[in-house]
Amino acid sequence: MVKIILDHNNLHFCSGPCGMLSDECRIQDSNNNYLFELKPYNGNRYPKITYTRCNNDIIEVVNCRICAQCHKKHLDLTEENEIEYLDIDAVKVIKKFILLEVASDNIKQYLKNDSKL
């Protein structure tokens, strides 16, 4: 079992498995309060979201913010019978971090060594 930790601190894109690659924009309401498009909507971050792969490897995204679509999907896929979807989502998340050039070399190497891909 391998445990990969992706730190999403100070990054402003959805760290979930969706295809959203752009930075989050902050919108001001009429009272000059910032409105955020990623959850949590108050601009804070979730402590971590964990994806368990079929080979029992664990992918943790810490200090994360995700879009509403990824949030709903994550809540729906916490059942044990959905492990294959969590595996697919874990790989998508890793690829997103690599594509946006915020993944460390050991994470890139982990993906290169994955025999399923």
Biopython code that builds the backbone (N, CA, C, O; Angstrom):
import numpy as np
from Bio.PDB.StructureBuilder import StructureBuilder

atoms = [
    (1, "MET", "N", (0.838, -1.183, 0.000)),
    (1, "MET", "CA", (0.000, 0.000, 0.000)),
    (1, "MET", "C", (0.882, 1.246, 0.000)),
    (1, "MET", "O", (1.855, 1.345, 0.747)),
    (2, "VAL", "N", (0.518, 2.173, -0.844)),
    (2, "VAL", "CA", (1.222, 3.454, -0.955)),
    (2, "VAL", "C", (0.238, 4.549, -0.569)),
    (2, "VAL", "O", (-0.948, 4.476, -0.892)),
    (3, "LYS", "N", (0.740, 5.559, 0.123)),
    (3, "LYS", "CA", (-0.095, 6.706, 0.461)),
    (3, "LYS", "C", (0.523, 7.938, -0.195)),
    (3, "LYS", "O", (1.663, 8.310, 0.085)),
    (4, "ILE", "N", (-0.255, 8.555, -1.069)),
    (4, "ILE", "CA", (0.159, 9.764, -1.776)),
    (4, "ILE", "C", (-0.620, 10.932, -1.186)),
    (4, "ILE", "O", (-1.840, 10.860, -1.034)),
    (5, "ILE", "N", (0.082, 11.996, -0.856)),
    (5, "ILE", "CA", (-0.581, 13.192, -0.333)),
    (5, "ILE", "C", (-0.346, 14.339, -1.309)),
    (5, "ILE", "O", (0.790, 14.703, -1.611)),
    (6, "LEU", "N", (-1.453, 14.896, -1.792)),
    (6, "LEU", "CA", (-1.423, 16.052, -2.688)),
    (6, "LEU", "C", (-1.869, 17.266, -1.878)),
    (6, "LEU", "O", (-3.002, 17.310, -1.399)),
    (7, "ASP", "N", (-0.996, 18.240, -1.724)),
    (7, "ASP", "CA", (-1.334, 19.433, -0.950)),
    (7, "ASP", "C", (-1.902, 20.491, -1.881)),
    (7, "ASP", "O", (-1.233, 20.942, -2.810)),
    (8, "HIS", "N", (-3.134, 20.878, -1.624)),
    (8, "HIS", "CA", (-3.852, 21.830, -2.473)),
    (8, "HIS", "C", (-3.815, 23.242, -1.887)),
    (8, "HIS", "O", (-4.503, 24.138, -2.377)),
    (9, "ASN", "N", (-3.019, 23.438, -0.849)),
    (9, "ASN", "CA", (-2.937, 24.730, -0.191)),
    (9, "ASN", "C", (-2.411, 25.797, -1.153)),
    (9, "ASN", "O", (-1.460, 25.559, -1.896)),
    (10, "ASN", "N", (-3.033, 26.960, -1.129)),
    (10, "ASN", "CA", (-2.666, 28.106, -1.967)),
    (10, "ASN", "C", (-2.857, 27.862, -3.466)),
    (10, "ASN", "O", (-2.326, 28.620, -4.278)),
    (11, "LEU", "N", (-3.590, 26.836, -3.846)),
    (11, "LEU", "CA", (-3.919, 26.592, -5.248)),
    (11, "LEU", "C", (-5.393, 26.921, -5.431)),
    (11, "LEU", "O", (-6.189, 26.731, -4.512)),
    (12, "HIS", "N", (-5.764, 27.412, -6.607)),
    (12, "HIS", "CA", (-7.114, 27.945, -6.788)),
    (12, "HIS", "C", (-7.854, 27.289, -7.947)),
    (12, "HIS", "O", (-8.502, 27.976, -8.737)),
    (13, "PHE", "N", (-7.765, 25.982, -8.055)),
    (13, "PHE", "CA", (-8.546, 25.235, -9.032)),
    (13, "PHE", "C", (-9.270, 24.120, -8.285)),
    (13, "PHE", "O", (-8.919, 23.805, -7.148)),
    (14, "CYS", "N", (-10.268, 23.528, -8.910)),
    (14, "CYS", "CA", (-10.972, 22.406, -8.289)),
    (14, "CYS", "C", (-10.009, 21.227, -8.223)),
    (14, "CYS", "O", (-9.443, 20.824, -9.239)),
    (15, "SER", "N", (-9.826, 20.676, -7.029)),
    (15, "SER", "CA", (-8.903, 19.548, -6.870)),
    (15, "SER", "C", (-9.601, 18.205, -7.034)),
    (15, "SER", "O", (-9.013, 17.167, -6.730)),
    (16, "GLY", "N", (-10.834, 18.205, -7.506)),
    (16, "GLY", "CA", (-11.567, 16.965, -7.736)),
    (16, "GLY", "C", (-11.306, 16.404, -9.124)),
    (16, "GLY", "O", (-10.495, 16.945, -9.876)),
    (17, "PRO", "N", (-12.005, 15.300, -9.470)),
    (17, "PRO", "CA", (-11.741, 14.603, -10.735)),
    (17, "PRO", "C", (-12.400, 15.203, -11.976)),
    (17, "PRO", "O", (-12.277, 14.636, -13.062)),
    (18, "CYS", "N", (-13.094, 16.328, -11.845)),
    (18, "CYS", "CA", (-13.751, 16.934, -13.007)),
    (18, "CYS", "C", (-12.718, 17.477, -13.989)),
    (18, "CYS", "O", (-11.515, 17.425, -13.731)),
    (19, "GLY", "N", (-13.186, 17.987, -15.092)),
    (19, "GLY", "CA", (-12.295, 18.525, -16.114)),
    (19, "GLY", "C", (-11.973, 19.997, -15.946)),
    (19, "GLY", "O", (-11.311, 20.573, -16.809)),
    (20, "MET", "N", (-12.418, 20.628, -14.862)),
    (20, "MET", "CA", (-12.181, 22.054, -14.659)),
    (20, "MET", "C", (-10.701, 22.292, -14.354)),
    (20, "MET", "O", (-10.179, 21.796, -13.356)),
    (21, "LEU", "N", (-10.038, 23.048, -15.213)),
    (21, "LEU", "CA", (-8.608, 23.315, -15.047)),
    (21, "LEU", "C", (-8.309, 24.780, -14.752)),
    (21, "LEU", "O", (-7.185, 25.124, -14.387)),
    (22, "SER", "N", (-9.298, 25.636, -14.907)),
    (22, "SER", "CA", (-9.051, 27.064, -14.729)),
    (22, "SER", "C", (-9.056, 27.438, -13.256)),
    (22, "SER", "O", (-9.611, 26.732, -12.414)),
    (23, "ASP", "N", (-8.422, 28.570, -12.968)),
    (23, "ASP", "CA", (-8.413, 29.083, -11.604)),
    (23, "ASP", "C", (-9.812, 29.535, -11.214)),
    (23, "ASP", "O", (-10.603, 29.985, -12.042)),
    (24, "GLU", "N", (-10.081, 29.402, -9.944)),
    (24, "GLU", "CA", (-11.340, 29.890, -9.401)),
    (24, "GLU", "C", (-11.348, 31.413, -9.447)),
    (24, "GLU", "O", (-10.326, 32.062, -9.224)),
    (25, "CYS", "N", (-12.507, 31.963, -9.737)),
    (25, "CYS", "CA", (-12.609, 33.419, -9.672)),
    (25, "CYS", "C", (-13.394, 33.808, -8.436)),
    (25, "CYS", "O", (-14.323, 33.111, -8.028)),
    (26, "ARG", "N", (-13.012, 34.923, -7.847)),
    (26, "ARG", "CA", (-13.737, 35.433, -6.690)),
    (26, "ARG", "C", (-14.639, 36.569, -7.174)),
    (26, "ARG", "O", (-14.198, 37.467, -7.891)),
    (27, "ILE", "N", (-15.864, 36.514, -6.782)),
    (27, "ILE", "CA", (-16.852, 37.502, -7.205)),
    (27, "ILE", "C", (-17.264, 38.296, -5.969)),
    (27, "ILE", "O", (-17.436, 37.723, -4.894)),
    (28, "GLN", "N", (-17.421, 39.601, -6.115)),
    (28, "GLN", "CA", (-17.880, 40.417, -4.998)),
    (28, "GLN", "C", (-19.372, 40.662, -5.137)),
    (28, "GLN", "O", (-19.872, 40.955, -6.223)),
    (29, "ASP", "N", (-20.084, 40.535, -4.002)),
    (29, "ASP", "CA", (-21.512, 40.857, -4.013)),
    (29, "ASP", "C", (-21.689, 42.356, -3.773)),
    (29, "ASP", "O", (-20.708, 43.096, -3.719)),
    (30, "SER", "N", (-22.924, 42.799, -3.631)),
    (30, "SER", "CA", (-23.203, 44.229, -3.486)),
    (30, "SER", "C", (-22.650, 44.821, -2.186)),
    (30, "SER", "O", (-22.499, 46.037, -2.075)),
    (31, "ASN", "N", (-22.352, 43.974, -1.212)),
    (31, "ASN", "CA", (-21.783, 44.440, 0.055)),
    (31, "ASN", "C", (-20.259, 44.300, 0.100)),
    (31, "ASN", "O", (-19.651, 44.384, 1.167)),
    (32, "ASN", "N", (-19.658, 44.090, -1.055)),
    (32, "ASN", "CA", (-18.203, 43.901, -1.183)),
    (32, "ASN", "C", (-17.686, 42.669, -0.450)),
    (32, "ASN", "O", (-16.510, 42.611, -0.089)),
    (33, "ASN", "N", (-18.555, 41.684, -0.227)),
    (33, "ASN", "CA", (-18.129, 40.398, 0.318)),
    (33, "ASN", "C", (-17.768, 39.487, -0.842)),
    (33, "ASN", "O", (-18.434, 39.483, -1.877)),
    (34, "TYR", "N", (-16.694, 38.708, -0.656)),
    (34, "TYR", "CA", (-16.295, 37.789, -1.710)),
    (34, "TYR", "C", (-17.188, 36.557, -1.728)),
    (34, "TYR", "O", (-17.511, 35.993, -0.682)),
    (35, "LEU", "N", (-17.580, 36.152, -2.920)),
    (35, "LEU", "CA", (-18.320, 34.917, -3.128)),
    (35, "LEU", "C", (-17.397, 33.970, -3.891)),
    (35, "LEU", "O", (-16.815, 34.354, -4.905)),
    (36, "PHE", "N", (-17.264, 32.764, -3.420)),
    (36, "PHE", "CA", (-16.362, 31.809, -4.037)),
    (36, "PHE", "C", (-17.171, 30.769, -4.787)),
    (36, "PHE", "O", (-18.267, 30.406, -4.359)),
    (37, "GLU", "N", (-16.638, 30.282, -5.912)),
    (37, "GLU", "CA", (-17.376, 29.299, -6.691)),
    (37, "GLU", "C", (-17.047, 27.868, -6.293)),
    (37, "GLU", "O", (-17.784, 26.949, -6.650)),
    (38, "LEU", "N", (-15.949, 27.655, -5.557)),
    (38, "LEU", "CA", (-15.604, 26.310, -5.122)),
    (38, "LEU", "C", (-16.033, 26.101, -3.679)),
    (38, "LEU", "O", (-16.025, 27.031, -2.873)),
    (39, "LYS", "N", (-16.408, 24.867, -3.364)),
    (39, "LYS", "CA", (-16.824, 24.536, -2.003)),
    (39, "LYS", "C", (-15.604, 24.307, -1.137)),
    (39, "LYS", "O", (-14.605, 23.788, -1.635)),
    (40, "PRO", "N", (-15.634, 24.665, 0.124)),
    (40, "PRO", "CA", (-16.733, 25.377, 0.772)),
    (40, "PRO", "C", (-16.824, 26.814, 0.258)),
    (40, "PRO", "O", (-15.815, 27.453, -0.040)),
    (41, "TYR", "N", (-18.037, 27.291, 0.167)),
    (41, "TYR", "CA", (-18.302, 28.583, -0.469)),
    (41, "TYR", "C", (-17.800, 29.776, 0.337)),
    (41, "TYR", "O", (-17.790, 30.900, -0.165)),
    (42, "ASN", "N", (-17.386, 29.545, 1.575)),
    (42, "ASN", "CA", (-16.885, 30.652, 2.387)),
    (42, "ASN", "C", (-15.401, 30.917, 2.150)),
    (42, "ASN", "O", (-14.826, 31.796, 2.792)),
    (43, "GLY", "N", (-14.774, 30.175, 1.242)),
    (43, "GLY", "CA", (-13.372, 30.394, 0.923)),
    (43, "GLY", "C", (-12.421, 29.548, 1.751)),
    (43, "GLY", "O", (-11.224, 29.511, 1.467)),
    (44, "ASN", "N", (-12.934, 28.864, 2.774)),
    (44, "ASN", "CA", (-12.095, 27.967, 3.562)),
    (44, "ASN", "C", (-11.794, 26.706, 2.765)),
    (44, "ASN", "O", (-12.161, 26.608, 1.594)),
    (45, "ARG", "N", (-11.136, 25.756, 3.384)),
    (45, "ARG", "CA", (-10.753, 24.521, 2.704)),
    (45, "ARG", "C", (-11.158, 23.315, 3.544)),
    (45, "ARG", "O", (-11.219, 23.383, 4.772)),
    (46, "TYR", "N", (-11.435, 22.205, 2.851)),
    (46, "TYR", "CA", (-11.684, 20.954, 3.558)),
    (46, "TYR", "C", (-10.340, 20.396, 4.028)),
    (46, "TYR", "O", (-9.349, 20.511, 3.307)),
    (47, "PRO", "N", (-10.285, 19.799, 5.213)),
    (47, "PRO", "CA", (-9.004, 19.257, 5.695)),
    (47, "PRO", "C", (-8.425, 18.203, 4.751)),
    (47, "PRO", "O", (-7.228, 18.223, 4.463)),
    (48, "LYS", "N", (-9.265, 17.281, 4.266)),
    (48, "LYS", "CA", (-8.773, 16.291, 3.302)),
    (48, "LYS", "C", (-9.932, 15.542, 2.659)),
    (48, "LYS", "O", (-11.014, 15.406, 3.231)),
    (49, "ILE", "N", (-9.669, 15.070, 1.465)),
    (49, "ILE", "CA", (-10.555, 14.144, 0.762)),
    (49, "ILE", "C", (-9.695, 12.954, 0.385)),
    (49, "ILE", "O", (-8.603, 13.114, -0.161)),
    (50, "THR", "N", (-10.190, 11.759, 0.680)),
    (50, "THR", "CA", (-9.414, 10.547, 0.471)),
    (50, "THR", "C", (-10.035, 9.695, -0.619)),
    (50, "THR", "O", (-11.247, 9.478, -0.646)),
    (51, "TYR", "N", (-9.186, 9.215, -1.521)),
    (51, "TYR", "CA", (-9.580, 8.284, -2.577)),
    (51, "TYR", "C", (-8.802, 6.989, -2.336)),
    (51, "TYR", "O", (-7.576, 7.009, -2.236)),
    (52, "THR", "N", (-9.511, 5.871, -2.243)),
    (52, "THR", "CA", (-8.853, 4.575, -2.080)),
    (52, "THR", "C", (-8.880, 3.856, -3.412)),
    (52, "THR", "O", (-9.938, 3.682, -4.016)),
    (53, "ARG", "N", (-7.713, 3.442, -3.863)),
    (53, "ARG", "CA", (-7.605, 2.760, -5.148)),
    (53, "ARG", "C", (-7.884, 1.275, -4.983)),
    (53, "ARG", "O", (-7.886, 0.760, -3.864)),
    (54, "CYS", "N", (-8.121, 0.585, -6.097)),
    (54, "CYS", "CA", (-8.400, -0.855, -6.073)),
    (54, "CYS", "C", (-7.234, -1.657, -5.488)),
    (54, "CYS", "O", (-7.447, -2.718, -4.901)),
    (55, "ASN", "N", (-6.017, -1.162, -5.642)),
    (55, "ASN", "CA", (-4.843, -1.857, -5.099)),
    (55, "ASN", "C", (-4.561, -1.444, -3.652)),
    (55, "ASN", "O", (-3.493, -1.737, -3.116)),
    (56, "ASN", "N", (-5.521, -0.764, -3.026)),
    (56, "ASN", "CA", (-5.461, -0.283, -1.638)),
    (56, "ASN", "C", (-4.520, 0.898, -1.431)),
    (56, "ASN", "O", (-4.288, 1.293, -0.288)),
    (57, "ASP", "N", (-3.971, 1.474, -2.497)),
    (57, "ASP", "CA", (-3.218, 2.709, -2.350)),
    (57, "ASP", "C", (-4.191, 3.814, -1.956)),
    (57, "ASP", "O", (-5.363, 3.787, -2.330)),
    (58, "ILE", "N", (-3.701, 4.766, -1.212)),
    (58, "ILE", "CA", (-4.541, 5.858, -0.733)),
    (58, "ILE", "C", (-4.018, 7.164, -1.314)),
    (58, "ILE", "O", (-2.830, 7.471, -1.221)),
    (59, "ILE", "N", (-4.925, 7.924, -1.914)),
    (59, "ILE", "CA", (-4.609, 9.248, -2.450)),
    (59, "ILE", "C", (-5.373, 10.249, -1.593)),
    (59, "ILE", "O", (-6.603, 10.234, -1.556)),
    (60, "GLU", "N", (-4.642, 11.115, -0.908)),
    (60, "GLU", "CA", (-5.266, 12.136, -0.077)),
    (60, "GLU", "C", (-4.971, 13.507, -0.665)),
    (60, "GLU", "O", (-3.830, 13.832, -0.990)),
    (61, "VAL", "N", (-6.019, 14.296, -0.791)),
    (61, "VAL", "CA", (-5.861, 15.696, -1.181)),
    (61, "VAL", "C", (-6.150, 16.503, 0.077)),
    (61, "VAL", "O", (-7.268, 16.482, 0.592)),
    (62, "VAL", "N", (-5.148, 17.208, 0.565)),
    (62, "VAL", "CA", (-5.306, 17.983, 1.796)),
    (62, "VAL", "C", (-5.452, 19.459, 1.465)),
    (62, "VAL", "O", (-4.980, 19.933, 0.431)),
    (63, "ASN", "N", (-6.118, 20.179, 2.370)),
    (63, "ASN", "CA", (-6.361, 21.620, 2.197)),
    (63, "ASN", "C", (-7.058, 21.905, 0.879)),
    (63, "ASN", "O", (-6.624, 22.774, 0.122)),
    (64, "CYS", "N", (-8.125, 21.187, 0.598)),
    (64, "CYS", "CA", (-8.699, 21.226, -0.747)),
    (64, "CYS", "C", (-9.995, 22.015, -0.841)),
    (64, "CYS", "O", (-10.717, 22.221, 0.135)),
    (65, "ARG", "N", (-10.246, 22.442, -2.067)),
    (65, "ARG", "CA", (-11.500, 23.081, -2.451)),
    (65, "ARG", "C", (-11.944, 22.405, -3.731)),
    (65, "ARG", "O", (-11.128, 22.153, -4.618)),
    (66, "ILE", "N", (-13.226, 22.111, -3.835)),
    (66, "ILE", "CA", (-13.738, 21.404, -5.005)),
    (66, "ILE", "C", (-15.031, 22.052, -5.489)),
    (66, "ILE", "O", (-15.719, 22.751, -4.745)),
    (67, "CYS", "N", (-15.338, 21.799, -6.755)),
    (67, "CYS", "CA", (-16.572, 22.339, -7.327)),
    (67, "CYS", "C", (-17.776, 21.558, -6.786)),
    (67, "CYS", "O", (-17.626, 20.486, -6.200)),
    (68, "ALA", "N", (-18.951, 22.112, -6.992)),
    (68, "ALA", "CA", (-20.172, 21.474, -6.494)),
    (68, "ALA", "C", (-20.373, 20.093, -7.114)),
    (68, "ALA", "O", (-20.853, 19.178, -6.446)),
    (69, "GLN", "N", (-20.009, 19.938, -8.381)),
    (69, "GLN", "CA", (-20.160, 18.648, -9.067)),
    (69, "GLN", "C", (-19.268, 17.581, -8.405)),
    (69, "GLN", "O", (-19.729, 16.470, -8.143)),
    (70, "CYS", "N", (-18.020, 17.909, -8.141)),
    (70, "CYS", "CA", (-17.104, 16.948, -7.510)),
    (70, "CYS", "C", (-17.523, 16.663, -6.071)),
    (70, "CYS", "O", (-17.386, 15.539, -5.587)),
    (71, "HIS", "N", (-18.029, 17.680, -5.399)),
    (71, "HIS", "CA", (-18.496, 17.494, -4.023)),
    (71, "HIS", "C", (-19.644, 16.498, -3.979)),
    (71, "HIS", "O", (-19.646, 15.583, -3.155)),
    (72, "LYS", "N", (-20.612, 16.671, -4.856)),
    (72, "LYS", "CA", (-21.757, 15.758, -4.898)),
    (72, "LYS", "C", (-21.297, 14.352, -5.264)),
    (72, "LYS", "O", (-21.735, 13.377, -4.652)),
    (73, "LYS", "N", (-20.425, 14.240, -6.248)),
    (73, "LYS", "CA", (-19.931, 12.931, -6.674)),
    (73, "LYS", "C", (-19.189, 12.241, -5.541)),
    (73, "LYS", "O", (-19.358, 11.041, -5.327)),
    (74, "HIS", "N", (-18.370, 12.989, -4.816)),
    (74, "HIS", "CA", (-17.624, 12.405, -3.702)),
    (74, "HIS", "C", (-18.562, 11.893, -2.614)),
    (74, "HIS", "O", (-18.334, 10.825, -2.046)),
    (75, "LEU", "N", (-19.615, 12.650, -2.326)),
    (75, "LEU", "CA", (-20.582, 12.202, -1.322)),
    (75, "LEU", "C", (-21.329, 10.955, -1.790)),
    (75, "LEU", "O", (-21.643, 10.080, -0.982)),
    (76, "ASP", "N", (-21.614, 10.868, -3.084)),
    (76, "ASP", "CA", (-22.331, 9.720, -3.633)),
    (76, "ASP", "C", (-21.467, 8.473, -3.729)),
    (76, "ASP", "O", (-21.992, 7.360, -3.695)),
    (77, "LEU", "N", (-20.144, 8.635, -3.847)),
    (77, "LEU", "CA", (-19.263, 7.492, -4.078)),
    (77, "LEU", "C", (-18.542, 7.007, -2.828)),
    (77, "LEU", "O", (-17.455, 6.438, -2.932)),
    (78, "THR", "N", (-19.108, 7.215, -1.668)),
    (78, "THR", "CA", (-18.446, 6.739, -0.464)),
    (78, "THR", "C", (-18.879, 5.326, -0.085)),
    (78, "THR", "O", (-18.396, 4.777, 0.905)),
    (79, "GLU", "N", (-19.771, 4.742, -0.850)),
    (79, "GLU", "CA", (-20.183, 3.356, -0.601)),
    (79, "GLU", "C", (-19.056, 2.414, -1.008)),
    (79, "GLU", "O", (-18.323, 2.696, -1.955)),
    (80, "GLU", "N", (-18.915, 1.293, -0.296)),
    (80, "GLU", "CA", (-17.851, 0.336, -0.596)),
    (80, "GLU", "C", (-17.962, -0.238, -2.002)),
    (80, "GLU", "O", (-16.940, -0.545, -2.617)),
    (81, "ASN", "N", (-19.179, -0.391, -2.529)),
    (81, "ASN", "CA", (-19.336, -0.965, -3.864)),
    (81, "ASN", "C", (-18.930, -0.003, -4.979)),
    (81, "ASN", "O", (-18.973, -0.360, -6.157)),
    (82, "GLU", "N", (-18.546, 1.189, -4.616)),
    (82, "GLU", "CA", (-18.157, 2.190, -5.615)),
    (82, "GLU", "C", (-16.637, 2.352, -5.697)),
    (82, "GLU", "O", (-16.155, 3.347, -6.237)),
    (83, "ILE", "N", (-15.880, 1.393, -5.170)),
    (83, "ILE", "CA", (-14.418, 1.521, -5.080)),
    (83, "ILE", "C", (-13.772, 1.695, -6.449)),
    (83, "ILE", "O", (-12.776, 2.408, -6.564)),
    (84, "GLU", "N", (-14.310, 1.063, -7.489)),
    (84, "GLU", "CA", (-13.688, 1.217, -8.811)),
    (84, "GLU", "C", (-13.820, 2.645, -9.324)),
    (84, "GLU", "O", (-12.936, 3.126, -10.032)),
    (85, "TYR", "N", (-14.910, 3.331, -8.979)),
    (85, "TYR", "CA", (-15.061, 4.722, -9.389)),
    (85, "TYR", "C", (-14.113, 5.619, -8.608)),
    (85, "TYR", "O", (-13.589, 6.589, -9.156)),
    (86, "LEU", "N", (-13.885, 5.308, -7.328)),
    (86, "LEU", "CA", (-12.913, 6.064, -6.545)),
    (86, "LEU", "C", (-11.521, 5.886, -7.128)),
    (86, "LEU", "O", (-10.716, 6.817, -7.113)),
    (87, "ASP", "N", (-11.231, 4.688, -7.644)),
    (87, "ASP", "CA", (-9.942, 4.415, -8.268)),
    (87, "ASP", "C", (-9.764, 5.290, -9.513)),
    (87, "ASP", "O", (-8.715, 5.905, -9.700)),
    (88, "ILE", "N", (-10.776, 5.341, -10.344)),
    (88, "ILE", "CA", (-10.735, 6.171, -11.557)),
    (88, "ILE", "C", (-10.587, 7.644, -11.180)),
    (88, "ILE", "O", (-9.800, 8.369, -11.790)),
    (89, "ASP", "N", (-11.343, 8.083, -10.177)),
    (89, "ASP", "CA", (-11.273, 9.472, -9.734)),
    (89, "ASP", "C", (-9.888, 9.803, -9.169)),
    (89, "ASP", "O", (-9.372, 10.896, -9.398)),
    (90, "ALA", "N", (-9.289, 8.871, -8.439)),
    (90, "ALA", "CA", (-7.956, 9.096, -7.872)),
    (90, "ALA", "C", (-6.945, 9.357, -8.983)),
    (90, "ALA", "O", (-6.122, 10.266, -8.878)),
    (91, "VAL", "N", (-7.007, 8.569, -10.035)),
    (91, "VAL", "CA", (-6.082, 8.744, -11.156)),
    (91, "VAL", "C", (-6.338, 10.084, -11.849)),
    (91, "VAL", "O", (-5.392, 10.774, -12.228)),
    (92, "LYS", "N", (-7.609, 10.455, -12.018)),
    (92, "LYS", "CA", (-7.934, 11.748, -12.638)),
    (92, "LYS", "C", (-7.385, 12.908, -11.812)),
    (92, "LYS", "O", (-6.880, 13.884, -12.366)),
    (93, "VAL", "N", (-7.485, 12.801, -10.488)),
    (93, "VAL", "CA", (-6.987, 13.860, -9.612)),
    (93, "VAL", "C", (-5.475, 13.985, -9.740)),
    (93, "VAL", "O", (-4.946, 15.091, -9.852)),
    (94, "ILE", "N", (-4.778, 12.850, -9.723)),
    (94, "ILE", "CA", (-3.311, 12.872, -9.863)),
    (94, "ILE", "C", (-2.924, 13.496, -11.207)),
    (94, "ILE", "O", (-2.024, 14.333, -11.278)),
    (95, "LYS", "N", (-3.615, 13.080, -12.266)),
    (95, "LYS", "CA", (-3.307, 13.622, -13.594)),
    (95, "LYS", "C", (-3.549, 15.126, -13.654)),
    (95, "LYS", "O", (-2.807, 15.848, -14.319)),
    (96, "LYS", "N", (-4.579, 15.599, -12.967)),
    (96, "LYS", "CA", (-4.868, 17.036, -12.961)),
    (96, "LYS", "C", (-3.731, 17.799, -12.288)),
    (96, "LYS", "O", (-3.302, 18.840, -12.787)),
    (97, "PHE", "N", (-3.243, 17.291, -11.162)),
    (97, "PHE", "CA", (-2.135, 17.951, -10.470)),
    (97, "PHE", "C", (-0.882, 17.959, -11.344)),
    (97, "PHE", "O", (-0.136, 18.937, -11.352)),
    (98, "ILE", "N", (-0.652, 16.870, -12.077)),
    (98, "ILE", "CA", (0.506, 16.804, -12.972)),
    (98, "ILE", "C", (0.326, 17.767, -14.142)),
    (98, "ILE", "O", (1.251, 18.502, -14.487)),
    (99, "LEU", "N", (-0.854, 17.769, -14.752)),
    (99, "LEU", "CA", (-1.127, 18.641, -15.897)),
    (99, "LEU", "C", (-0.970, 20.111, -15.534)),
    (99, "LEU", "O", (-0.465, 20.900, -16.333)),
    (100, "LEU", "N", (-1.400, 20.479, -14.340)),
    (100, "LEU", "CA", (-1.296, 21.869, -13.903)),
    (100, "LEU", "C", (0.066, 22.177, -13.271)),
    (100, "LEU", "O", (0.285, 23.258, -12.725)),
    (101, "GLU", "N", (0.971, 21.202, -13.359)),
    (101, "GLU", "CA", (2.361, 21.357, -12.941)),
    (101, "GLU", "C", (2.518, 21.740, -11.480)),
    (101, "GLU", "O", (3.338, 22.592, -11.139)),
    (102, "VAL", "N", (1.724, 21.103, -10.612)),
    (102, "VAL", "CA", (1.850, 21.333, -9.168)),
    (102, "VAL", "C", (2.119, 20.022, -8.421)),
    (102, "VAL", "O", (2.041, 19.977, -7.193)),
    (103, "ALA", "N", (2.431, 18.969, -9.157)),
    (103, "ALA", "CA", (2.737, 17.669, -8.542)),
    (103, "ALA", "C", (4.240, 17.496, -8.425)),
    (103, "ALA", "O", (4.996, 17.922, -9.299)),
    (104, "SER", "N", (4.664, 16.870, -7.343)),
    (104, "SER", "CA", (6.096, 16.616, -7.150)),
    (104, "SER", "C", (6.545, 15.439, -8.019)),
    (104, "SER", "O", (5.722, 14.705, -8.566)),
    (105, "ASP", "N", (7.852, 15.276, -8.134)),
    (105, "ASP", "CA", (8.418, 14.224, -8.983)),
    (105, "ASP", "C", (8.019, 12.828, -8.517)),
    (105, "ASP", "O", (7.814, 11.940, -9.345)),
    (106, "ASN", "N", (7.904, 12.614, -7.189)),
    (106, "ASN", "CA", (7.531, 11.280, -6.714)),
    (106, "ASN", "C", (6.095, 10.920, -7.108)),
    (106, "ASN", "O", (5.785, 9.743, -7.290)),
    (107, "ILE", "N", (5.230, 11.905, -7.241)),
    (107, "ILE", "CA", (3.857, 11.651, -7.677)),
    (107, "ILE", "C", (3.839, 11.327, -9.170)),
    (107, "ILE", "O", (3.093, 10.453, -9.610)),
    (108, "LYS", "N", (4.651, 12.026, -9.937)),
    (108, "LYS", "CA", (4.763, 11.719, -11.371)),
    (108, "LYS", "C", (5.296, 10.306, -11.563)),
    (108, "LYS", "O", (4.818, 9.569, -12.426)),
    (109, "GLN", "N", (6.280, 9.931, -10.764)),
    (109, "GLN", "CA", (6.869, 8.595, -10.850)),
    (109, "GLN", "C", (5.853, 7.526, -10.452)),
    (109, "GLN", "O", (5.804, 6.458, -11.062)),
    (110, "TYR", "N", (5.052, 7.808, -9.441)),
    (110, "TYR", "CA", (4.004, 6.871, -9.014)),
    (110, "TYR", "C", (3.075, 6.567, -10.178)),
    (110, "TYR", "O", (2.744, 5.407, -10.424)),
    (111, "LEU", "N", (2.655, 7.599, -10.894)),
    (111, "LEU", "CA", (1.737, 7.400, -12.024)),
    (111, "LEU", "C", (2.420, 6.661, -13.161)),
    (111, "LEU", "O", (1.793, 5.821, -13.806)),
    (112, "LYS", "N", (3.690, 6.952, -13.425)),
    (112, "LYS", "CA", (4.427, 6.252, -14.476)),
    (112, "LYS", "C", (4.553, 4.766, -14.164)),
    (112, "LYS", "O", (4.514, 3.936, -15.072)),
    (113, "ASN", "N", (4.703, 4.427, -12.888)),
    (113, "ASN", "CA", (4.888, 3.041, -12.484)),
    (113, "ASN", "C", (3.581, 2.263, -12.315)),
    (113, "ASN", "O", (3.607, 1.071, -12.008)),
    (114, "ASP", "N", (2.454, 2.919, -12.510)),
    (114, "ASP", "CA", (1.166, 2.249, -12.334)),
    (114, "ASP", "C", (0.942, 1.294, -13.505)),
    (114, "ASP", "O", (0.842, 1.727, -14.653)),
    (115, "SER", "N", (0.865, 0.027, -13.221)),
    (115, "SER", "CA", (0.736, -0.982, -14.279)),
    (115, "SER", "C", (-0.652, -1.018, -14.923)),
    (115, "SER", "O", (-0.823, -1.604, -15.992)),
    (116, "LYS", "N", (-1.650, -0.391, -14.274)),
    (116, "LYS", "CA", (-3.015, -0.381, -14.814)),
    (116, "LYS", "C", (-3.209, 0.647, -15.911)),
    (116, "LYS", "O", (-4.174, 0.569, -16.672)),
    (117, "LEU", "N", (-2.299, 1.612, -16.001)),
    (117, "LEU", "CA", (-2.510, 2.724, -16.944)),
    (117, "LEU", "C", (-1.798, 2.503, -18.254)),
    (117, "LEU", "O", (-1.878, 3.345, -19.149)),
]
sb = StructureBuilder()
sb.init_structure("model")
sb.init_model(0)
sb.init_chain("A")
sb.init_seg("    ")
for serial, (resi, resn, name, xyz) in enumerate(atoms, 1):
    if name == "N":
        sb.init_residue(resn, " ", resi, " ")
    sb.init_atom(name, np.array(xyz, "f"), 0.0, 1.0, " ", f" {name:<3s}", serial, name[0])
structure = sb.get_structure()
